[in-house]
Amino acid sequence: MSSISIGVDVATAGVRALAVDGGGAVVATAAEKLPQPERTADGRSEQDATKWWPAVESALRKVTGELPGRGAEVAAVAVSATSGTIVAVDGRGEPVSPALMYDDRRGAGHNAKAAELGADRWRALGITVSPTAALGRIAWLRDAVPGAAGIRHTPEVIGAHLLGAPVATDSSHALKSGYDPLTGEWAHEVFDAFGVPAAWLPEVVRPTTVLGTLTRPIAGLPAGCRVVAGMTDGCAGQLATGAHEPGRFVGILGTTYVLKGVTERLVPDPSGALYSHRHPDGWWLPGGASNTGGEAVAGTPGLAGLDAAAAERGPAGIVAYPLARSGERFPFVTPDARGFTSGPADEVELHRARLEGVAFVERLALDHLRRLGIQVRAPLFAAGGGSKSPLWTRIRATVTGLGLRVSPHAETGYGAALLAAAALLPGGLGAASTAAGLADAGTLVEPDERESDALTGSYRRFCTELHARGWIDEELYAVALR
């Protein structure tokens, strides 16, 4: 990373660009807003895709404008975007329909059929075709926009503007659209049945592949700058924490809790709670997202004061499963799961129990990985808004028995910049991550041995409550109690 790389994050609400230098330092940032998606009660969720490029172009001009005298050092750029968002395009790659967002349900009927048509393929991959999968929306667009020439994900729309010609997609953005990273092909048996021609689907390359080189300056980028295939927002955010090699995992505690990491081989999960993207170096990126997380304490007044009181109080005498909505999807799949507390408690006790409950979900997620044969190396990287709470992070470390290294760079744009840099280095992603010093970056929080026994006991009570309700099976229950 002797030159500057730029990562672009095209999120639902806006664009953020980060310029990262050879030592992994962020040297400039810029952002632009995007129009909020229009959502309706019948499951439609769409955005004006023609707004993507102007926002990206403006963000790139701003971020390169913050590099006085160094603009010529920008050697590569990569784009990451929201997983599962697609748009119908014409022969030049220009949008001819609104973008159907990641949560649009217009393809639900097609997805139900796709689950049957490709059952053997999905089983081998350990993937569940959800009602909102982009695959079904491709078939819906084929019927609804007959004049279209194909579909593209957000990065390909941006790449076509940068290079002046259609570009390939990466295997990460293509996963929810029906691409099989195990065999290296689209699910042809499904698309053939839906009447979607092969020409409608973009070419697929692995992340960090150079898609092309700028022949002229554009959007503040110099001629000669390489345009590099990125990954989805979740994968790029994972890589930004330093979790980029086998055994490394990150627990992301935002509105919900997400666990993502790296394995050498594909590990299918029969329960469907965990699924895997393909790593740029050929490994696999398993991950799962809970419905439990920071939402459990969101909006609580006086959080800092409650944290201080809960820290002084010590481990809770009750256990809580702070599920803010119905249904759980990771580390177990139970549509009828509901939150609970095991007994009465005052405000401080309940707050502490909720913090512990999310930590118990994290440990159960790690136990689920163990029962699948996945090894997790310490420390566990930590990211997300919840990781800013010293108390919560210490509880998580004590409950899991692992040190937690709180990442300073856990954002999509930073991960995209690493992917861009990886295309320039002989050692690829590993060399880019090492150059950035990610393995040792951030604060390391160790378990508190004084509270370990009490929290282990509460974790076992928590799992017993889940098992008694029939939400976790005998095997996972046995692993958790070891």
C-alpha positions as CSV (number, residue, x, y, z in Angstrom):
1,M,0.0,0.0,0.0
2,S,2.6,2.5,-1.1
3,S,0.0,4.6,-2.8
4,I,-3.5,5.8,-2.0
5,S,-6.6,3.6,-2.5
6,I,-10.2,4.8,-2.3
7,G,-13.1,2.8,-1.1
8,V,-16.7,3.8,-2.0
9,D,-19.6,2.7,0.1
10,V,-23.0,3.1,-1.6
11,A,-25.4,2.6,1.2
12,T,-29.2,2.9,1.3
13,A,-29.2,6.5,2.6
14,G,-26.0,7.8,1.0
15,V,-22.5,7.5,-0.4
16,R,-19.3,7.6,1.6
17,A,-15.8,7.6,0.2
18,L,-12.6,7.0,2.1
19,A,-9.0,7.6,0.9
20,V,-6.5,5.3,2.7
21,D,-2.7,5.7,2.4
22,G,0.1,3.1,2.4
23,G,0.1,2.8,6.2
24,G,-3.6,2.2,6.5
25,A,-4.4,5.7,7.7
26,V,-7.6,7.4,6.5
27,V,-6.3,10.6,4.8
28,A,-9.6,12.0,3.5
29,T,-13.4,11.3,3.6
30,A,-16.4,12.6,1.9
31,A,-20.1,11.9,1.8
32,E,-23.2,12.6,-0.3
33,K,-26.9,11.8,0.5
34,L,-29.2,9.6,-1.6
35,P,-33.0,9.8,-1.7
36,Q,-34.7,7.5,0.8
37,P,-36.2,4.4,-0.7
38,E,-39.9,4.5,-1.3
39,R,-41.6,1.7,0.7
40,T,-45.2,0.5,0.6
41,A,-47.2,-1.8,2.8
42,D,-47.4,-4.4,0.0
43,G,-43.6,-5.0,0.2
44,R,-42.3,-2.7,-2.5
45,S,-39.0,-1.0,-1.7
46,E,-37.3,1.0,-4.5
47,Q,-34.9,3.9,-5.1
48,D,-34.1,6.1,-8.0
49,A,-30.9,4.3,-9.4
50,T,-30.1,7.3,-11.6
51,K,-29.1,9.2,-8.5
52,W,-26.3,6.7,-7.7
53,W,-23.6,7.9,-10.1
54,P,-24.1,11.7,-9.5
55,A,-23.7,11.0,-5.7
56,V,-20.6,8.8,-6.2
57,E,-19.0,11.3,-8.6
58,S,-19.5,14.2,-6.2
59,A,-18.1,12.1,-3.2
60,L,-15.1,11.1,-5.3
61,R,-14.4,14.7,-6.4
62,K,-14.7,15.8,-2.7
63,V,-12.4,13.2,-1.3
64,T,-9.8,13.7,-4.0
65,G,-10.1,17.4,-3.4
66,E,-8.9,16.8,0.1
67,L,-5.7,15.3,-1.2
68,P,-3.7,18.5,-2.2
69,G,-0.8,17.5,-4.3
70,R,-1.5,13.8,-3.8
71,G,-4.4,13.2,-6.2
72,A,-2.0,11.5,-8.7
73,E,-1.2,8.9,-6.1
74,V,-4.7,7.4,-6.2
75,A,-3.9,4.0,-7.7
76,A,-7.1,2.1,-7.2
77,V,-10.8,2.4,-6.3
78,A,-13.3,-0.2,-5.3
79,V,-17.1,0.0,-4.7
80,S,-19.1,-1.8,-2.1
81,A,-22.9,-1.6,-1.8
82,T,-25.9,-2.9,0.0
83,S,-26.3,-6.7,-0.6
84,G,-29.3,-7.7,-2.7
85,T,-30.1,-4.4,-4.4
86,I,-30.5,-4.7,-8.2
87,V,-31.8,-2.6,-11.2
88,A,-32.8,-3.4,-14.8
89,V,-30.4,-1.8,-17.3
90,D,-30.2,-1.2,-21.1
91,G,-27.4,-2.3,-23.3
92,R,-25.1,0.5,-22.1
93,G,-25.6,-0.5,-18.5
94,E,-27.8,2.5,-17.7
95,P,-30.8,2.0,-15.3
96,V,-34.2,1.6,-17.0
97,S,-36.2,0.8,-13.9
98,P,-36.1,1.9,-10.3
99,A,-33.6,0.0,-8.2
100,L,-35.4,-2.8,-6.3
101,M,-33.9,-2.6,-2.8
102,Y,-32.6,-5.5,-0.6
103,D,-35.9,-5.7,1.3
104,D,-38.2,-5.6,-1.7
105,R,-40.6,-8.5,-1.7
106,R,-41.9,-8.5,-5.3
107,G,-39.9,-11.6,-6.1
108,A,-41.2,-13.6,-3.1
109,G,-43.3,-16.0,-5.3
110,H,-40.4,-16.6,-7.6
111,N,-38.1,-17.2,-4.7
112,A,-40.3,-19.9,-3.3
113,K,-40.1,-21.7,-6.6
114,A,-36.4,-21.1,-6.8
115,A,-35.9,-22.8,-3.5
116,E,-37.4,-25.9,-5.0
117,L,-35.8,-25.7,-8.4
118,G,-32.3,-25.3,-7.0
119,A,-32.8,-27.4,-3.8
120,D,-29.6,-29.5,-4.3
121,R,-27.5,-26.5,-5.1
122,W,-28.7,-24.5,-2.1
123,R,-28.2,-27.5,0.2
124,A,-24.6,-27.8,-1.0
125,L,-24.0,-24.1,-0.4
126,G,-25.9,-24.0,2.9
127,I,-28.1,-21.2,1.6
128,T,-31.7,-20.6,2.2
129,V,-33.5,-18.6,-0.5
130,S,-35.4,-16.0,1.4
131,P,-38.6,-14.1,0.2
132,T,-36.5,-11.0,-0.4
133,A,-33.6,-12.7,-2.3
134,A,-32.5,-10.8,-5.4
135,L,-32.8,-13.9,-7.4
136,G,-36.6,-13.8,-7.5
137,R,-36.6,-10.1,-8.3
138,I,-34.5,-10.8,-11.4
139,A,-37.3,-12.9,-12.7
140,W,-39.9,-10.3,-11.7
141,L,-37.9,-7.6,-13.6
142,R,-37.7,-9.8,-16.7
143,D,-41.5,-9.9,-16.8
144,A,-42.1,-6.3,-15.7
145,V,-39.5,-4.5,-17.9
146,P,-39.5,-6.3,-21.2
147,G,-37.3,-3.7,-23.0
148,A,-34.4,-4.2,-20.5
149,A,-31.1,-5.9,-21.6
150,G,-30.3,-7.3,-18.2
151,I,-29.8,-6.6,-14.5
152,R,-26.9,-5.1,-12.6
153,H,-26.0,-4.5,-9.0
154,T,-25.0,-1.1,-7.7
155,P,-21.2,-1.5,-8.2
156,E,-21.6,-2.4,-11.9
157,V,-23.6,0.8,-12.6
158,I,-20.8,2.9,-11.0
159,G,-18.1,0.9,-12.8
160,A,-19.7,1.4,-16.2
161,H,-19.6,5.2,-15.6
162,L,-16.0,5.1,-14.5
163,L,-14.8,3.0,-17.4
164,G,-17.3,3.9,-20.1
165,A,-18.3,0.3,-20.7
166,P,-20.1,-2.6,-18.9
167,V,-18.2,-4.3,-16.2
168,A,-18.4,-7.6,-14.4
169,T,-19.9,-8.1,-11.0
170,D,-18.1,-9.7,-8.1
171,S,-19.1,-13.1,-6.6
172,S,-20.1,-11.4,-3.3
173,H,-22.7,-9.0,-4.8
174,A,-23.9,-11.8,-7.0
175,L,-24.6,-14.4,-4.2
176,K,-28.1,-13.4,-3.4
177,S,-28.9,-13.0,-7.1
178,G,-28.4,-16.7,-7.7
179,Y,-24.7,-17.1,-8.3
180,D,-23.1,-20.3,-7.0
181,P,-19.6,-19.5,-5.7
182,L,-18.9,-23.2,-5.1
183,T,-19.3,-24.2,-8.8
184,G,-18.5,-20.8,-10.2
185,E,-21.8,-20.5,-12.2
186,W,-25.2,-18.9,-12.1
187,A,-28.0,-21.3,-11.0
188,H,-28.9,-22.0,-14.7
189,E,-31.6,-24.5,-13.9
190,V,-33.5,-21.9,-12.0
191,F,-33.1,-19.0,-14.5
192,D,-33.9,-21.3,-17.4
193,A,-37.1,-22.3,-15.7
194,F,-38.0,-18.6,-15.2
195,G,-37.1,-17.7,-18.8
196,V,-34.3,-15.4,-17.8
197,P,-31.7,-15.5,-20.6
198,A,-28.0,-15.9,-19.7
199,A,-27.3,-12.6,-21.4
200,W,-29.3,-10.9,-18.7
201,L,-26.8,-11.8,-16.0
202,P,-23.4,-10.1,-15.7
203,E,-20.1,-11.8,-15.9
204,V,-18.8,-12.7,-12.4
205,V,-15.2,-12.3,-11.2
206,R,-13.7,-12.7,-7.7
207,P,-13.3,-9.6,-5.5
208,T,-10.0,-7.7,-6.0
209,T,-10.0,-8.4,-9.7
210,V,-9.0,-5.4,-11.8
211,L,-12.1,-4.5,-13.9
212,G,-10.3,-1.9,-15.9
213,T,-8.0,1.1,-15.9
214,L,-9.1,4.7,-16.4
215,T,-7.8,6.1,-19.7
216,R,-8.7,9.6,-18.7
217,P,-9.3,11.6,-15.5
218,I,-12.8,11.3,-14.1
219,A,-14.5,12.3,-10.9
220,G,-11.2,13.5,-9.6
221,L,-9.5,10.2,-10.2
222,P,-6.3,10.2,-12.4
223,A,-5.8,8.4,-15.6
224,G,-4.2,5.0,-14.8
225,C,-6.2,4.5,-11.7
226,R,-7.5,0.9,-11.5
227,V,-11.2,0.1,-10.9
228,V,-11.3,-3.0,-8.7
229,A,-14.1,-5.5,-7.9
230,G,-15.3,-5.0,-4.4
231,M,-17.6,-6.9,-2.0
232,T,-21.0,-6.4,-0.3
233,D,-21.2,-3.9,2.6
234,G,-21.2,-6.6,5.2
235,C,-18.2,-8.4,3.8
236,A,-16.2,-5.2,3.3
237,G,-17.0,-4.1,6.8
238,Q,-15.8,-7.5,8.1
239,L,-12.5,-7.2,6.3
240,A,-12.0,-3.7,7.6
241,T,-11.8,-5.0,11.2
242,G,-8.9,-7.4,10.4
243,A,-11.0,-10.6,10.2
244,H,-9.6,-11.7,6.9
245,E,-7.9,-15.1,7.5
246,P,-9.1,-18.5,8.6
247,G,-10.2,-18.6,12.3
248,R,-10.6,-14.8,12.5
249,F,-14.1,-13.6,13.4
250,V,-15.8,-10.3,14.2
251,G,-18.9,-9.7,16.4
252,I,-20.7,-6.6,15.1
253,L,-23.1,-5.2,17.7
254,G,-25.3,-2.6,16.0
255,T,-29.1,-2.5,15.9
256,T,-28.8,-6.3,15.6
257,Y,-25.9,-8.7,16.4
258,V,-23.9,-10.1,13.4
259,L,-21.1,-12.7,13.6
260,K,-18.8,-13.0,10.5
261,G,-15.5,-14.7,9.9
262,V,-13.3,-16.8,7.7
263,T,-12.9,-20.6,7.2
264,E,-10.6,-22.5,4.9
265,R,-13.5,-24.7,3.5
266,L,-17.2,-24.2,3.0
267,V,-19.1,-25.3,6.1
268,P,-22.8,-25.7,5.2
269,D,-25.2,-25.1,8.0
270,P,-28.2,-27.5,7.9
271,S,-30.2,-25.1,10.1
272,G,-29.9,-22.3,7.6
273,A,-28.8,-19.8,10.3
274,L,-25.3,-19.4,8.8
275,Y,-24.4,-18.8,5.1
276,S,-21.1,-18.1,3.4
277,H,-19.7,-15.7,0.8
278,R,-16.5,-16.6,-1.1
279,H,-13.3,-15.0,0.2
280,P,-11.1,-13.2,-2.4
281,D,-8.3,-15.7,-1.7
282,G,-10.6,-18.7,-2.2
283,W,-11.5,-19.3,1.4
284,W,-15.1,-18.8,2.8
285,L,-16.8,-16.1,4.8
286,P,-19.5,-17.6,7.0
287,G,-21.8,-15.2,8.8
288,G,-25.2,-14.9,10.5
289,A,-27.3,-12.0,11.7
290,S,-29.5,-12.2,14.9
291,N,-32.7,-10.2,15.5
292,T,-31.2,-9.5,19.0
293,G,-28.7,-6.6,19.5
294,G,-28.4,-3.0,20.3
295,E,-32.1,-2.4,19.6
296,A,-32.6,-4.0,23.1
297,V,-31.4,-0.8,24.8
298,A,-32.0,1.7,21.9
299,G,-33.8,4.8,23.1
300,T,-33.3,4.0,26.8
301,P,-32.8,7.4,28.6
302,G,-29.6,7.9,30.6
303,L,-27.7,5.0,29.2
304,A,-24.3,6.2,30.5
305,G,-25.7,6.5,34.0
306,L,-27.3,3.0,33.7
307,D,-24.0,1.5,32.5
308,A,-22.2,3.0,35.5
309,A,-24.8,1.7,37.9
310,A,-24.9,-1.7,36.2
311,A,-21.1,-1.9,36.4
312,E,-21.1,-1.3,40.1
313,R,-24.0,-3.7,40.6
314,G,-22.2,-6.6,39.0
315,P,-23.7,-9.7,37.3
316,A,-27.5,-9.8,37.2
317,G,-29.5,-12.2,39.3
318,I,-32.0,-12.8,36.4
319,V,-31.5,-13.7,32.8
320,A,-33.1,-11.9,29.9
321,Y,-33.5,-12.6,26.2
322,P,-33.8,-9.0,24.9
323,L,-35.5,-9.7,21.6
324,A,-37.1,-6.5,20.4
325,R,-39.2,-8.2,17.7
326,S,-40.7,-11.6,17.2
327,G,-38.7,-14.4,15.6
328,E,-35.0,-15.3,15.7
329,R,-32.7,-16.1,12.7
330,F,-29.3,-16.6,14.3
331,P,-27.8,-18.5,16.1
332,F,-31.0,-20.5,15.8
333,V,-33.9,-20.2,13.4
334,T,-37.2,-19.9,15.3
335,P,-40.0,-17.8,13.8
336,D,-42.0,-17.8,17.0
337,A,-39.2,-16.8,19.4
338,R,-40.2,-14.1,21.9
339,G,-38.1,-12.0,24.3
340,F,-38.3,-12.8,28.0
341,T,-36.9,-12.1,31.5
342,S,-36.7,-14.8,34.1
343,G,-38.0,-12.7,37.0
344,P,-38.8,-9.2,38.4
345,A,-36.0,-6.6,38.4
346,D,-35.4,-2.9,39.0
347,E,-34.2,-0.6,36.2
348,V,-30.5,-1.2,36.8
349,E,-30.9,-5.0,37.1
350,L,-33.0,-5.2,34.0
351,H,-30.4,-3.1,32.0
352,R,-27.6,-5.3,33.2
353,A,-29.5,-8.4,32.3
354,R,-30.2,-7.1,28.8
355,L,-26.6,-6.4,28.2
356,E,-25.7,-9.9,29.4
357,G,-28.5,-11.4,27.3
358,V,-27.0,-10.0,24.1
359,A,-23.6,-11.4,25.2
360,F,-25.3,-14.8,25.8
361,V,-26.6,-14.7,22.2
362,E,-23.0,-14.0,21.0
363,R,-21.6,-16.9,23.0
364,L,-24.4,-19.2,21.7
365,A,-23.5,-18.1,18.2
366,L,-19.9,-19.1,18.9
367,D,-21.1,-22.5,20.3
368,H,-23.1,-22.9,17.1
369,L,-19.9,-22.5,15.1
370,R,-18.1,-25.0,17.3
371,R,-20.8,-27.6,16.7
372,L,-20.3,-27.1,13.0
373,G,-16.6,-27.7,13.5
374,I,-15.5,-24.1,13.0
375,Q,-12.6,-22.9,15.1
376,V,-12.5,-19.4,16.3
377,R,-9.1,-17.8,17.1
378,A,-8.7,-15.2,19.9
379,P,-9.1,-12.3,20.0
380,L,-12.6,-11.8,18.7
381,F,-12.7,-8.6,16.7
382,A,-15.5,-6.2,17.8
383,A,-17.3,-3.5,15.9
384,G,-20.6,-1.6,15.8
385,G,-22.1,1.0,18.0
386,G,-22.5,-1.3,21.0
387,S,-18.8,-1.9,21.1
388,K,-18.4,1.8,22.2
389,S,-19.7,0.8,25.6
390,P,-16.8,-0.3,27.8
391,L,-19.1,-2.2,30.2
392,W,-20.9,-4.1,27.4
393,T,-17.6,-5.0,25.7
394,R,-16.2,-6.3,29.0
395,I,-19.3,-8.4,29.6
396,R,-19.1,-9.8,26.1
397,A,-15.4,-10.7,26.7
398,T,-16.2,-12.4,30.0
399,V,-19.2,-14.3,28.7
400,T,-17.3,-15.6,25.6
401,G,-14.0,-16.2,27.4
402,L,-12.3,-14.4,24.5
403,G,-10.5,-11.1,24.4
404,L,-12.3,-8.6,22.3
405,R,-10.3,-6.2,20.1
406,V,-12.4,-3.2,19.3
407,S,-11.7,-2.2,15.7
408,P,-11.0,1.5,14.8
409,H,-11.8,1.1,11.1
410,A,-14.9,-1.1,11.0
411,E,-16.7,0.5,8.1
412,T,-17.6,-0.5,4.6
413,G,-15.6,2.2,2.8
414,Y,-12.4,1.2,4.6
415,G,-12.9,-2.4,3.7
416,A,-13.5,-1.4,0.1
417,A,-10.2,0.6,0.1
418,L,-8.4,-2.5,1.4
419,L,-9.9,-4.6,-1.5
420,A,-8.7,-1.9,-3.9
421,A,-5.2,-2.0,-2.4
422,A,-5.2,-5.8,-2.5
423,A,-5.3,-5.7,-6.3
424,L,-2.0,-3.9,-6.3
425,L,0.0,-6.0,-3.9
426,P,1.6,-9.5,-4.5
427,G,0.2,-10.7,-1.2
428,G,-3.3,-9.6,-2.0
429,L,-5.8,-9.0,0.8
430,G,-3.4,-10.3,3.5
431,A,-0.7,-7.9,2.5
432,A,-3.1,-5.0,2.4
433,S,-4.4,-5.9,5.9
434,T,-0.9,-6.4,7.3
435,A,0.3,-3.0,5.8
436,A,-2.7,-1.4,7.6
437,G,-1.7,-3.0,10.9
438,L,-5.3,-4.3,11.4
439,A,-4.4,-7.4,13.4
440,D,-3.2,-5.3,16.3
441,A,-5.2,-2.1,15.8
442,G,-7.7,-1.0,18.4
443,T,-8.2,-1.6,22.1
444,L,-8.0,-5.1,23.5
445,V,-10.6,-5.9,26.3
446,E,-9.9,-9.0,28.3
447,P,-12.4,-11.2,30.3
448,D,-13.0,-10.1,33.9
449,E,-12.2,-13.3,35.8
450,R,-14.0,-11.9,38.9
451,E,-17.3,-12.2,37.1
452,S,-16.6,-15.3,35.0
453,D,-18.2,-17.9,37.2
454,A,-21.4,-15.9,37.7
455,L,-21.9,-15.1,34.0
456,T,-21.1,-18.7,33.0
457,G,-23.9,-19.8,35.4
458,S,-26.3,-17.3,34.0
459,Y,-25.4,-18.3,30.4
460,R,-26.4,-21.9,31.3
461,R,-29.7,-20.8,32.7
462,F,-30.3,-18.7,29.6
463,C,-29.7,-21.8,27.4
464,T,-31.9,-23.9,29.6
465,E,-34.7,-21.4,29.1
466,L,-34.3,-21.5,25.3
467,H,-34.2,-25.3,25.3
468,A,-37.3,-25.6,27.5
469,R,-39.2,-23.5,25.0
470,G,-38.0,-25.7,22.2
471,W,-36.0,-23.0,20.5
472,I,-32.6,-24.7,20.5
473,D,-32.1,-28.4,19.8
474,E,-30.5,-31.0,21.9
475,E,-27.1,-30.9,20.2
476,L,-26.7,-27.1,20.5
477,Y,-27.9,-27.3,24.1
478,A,-25.3,-29.9,24.9
479,V,-22.5,-27.9,23.3
480,A,-23.5,-24.8,25.2
481,L,-23.5,-26.6,28.6
482,R,-20.0,-28.0,28.2
